[in-house]
Structures are given as C-alpha cells and as structure tokens.
Amino acid sequence: MPKAIDPEEAINAYVLRVAINQLPDKLQRRLRMFFFHGFSEKEIADIEGVSQPAVHYSLQSAIRQMRYVLDI
C-alpha cells in the first residue's frame, strides 16, 4: 500500500523547489548535484572543468540566497 502524503512535507518540498528554481542555472545545477545526487565538490569541479574552491563558493552562495528567499 502506498505511503500517505504528509501535507506539510508536500508544502515544504514545493517551497524548496520554488526557492531552488529562483537561483541562477549554475547554482541550481551545482546545488542539485551536491545535495540530491551526492557528488562531492571535487567531482562537480572535475565535471565542470572548474576549481573545487569555485564549486564550494557557488554552493555557499546558493545556500545564502536560499536562506534569504526562505527567510531562515
């Protein structure tokens, strides 16, 4: 039997998706790769041909922007 959907979890997931979608494409991509697909900063850097510190800075920037949008 399928698990019942918790309305609060559904709302939280929607709000999170909206916040992520407001980020610039590069930040969205790196955030999703890191948090949802489990890539390390180094792996993302290698895939994108950039330095690991550049990826780290992007992730920190994405988190800061999302905190601002979500007011947390």
PyMOL commands that set and color helices and strands:
alter all, ss='L'
color gray80, all
select helices_A, chain A and resi 7-21+25-36+41-48+52-70
alter helices_A, ss='H'
color red, helices_A
deselect
rebuild
show_as cartoon
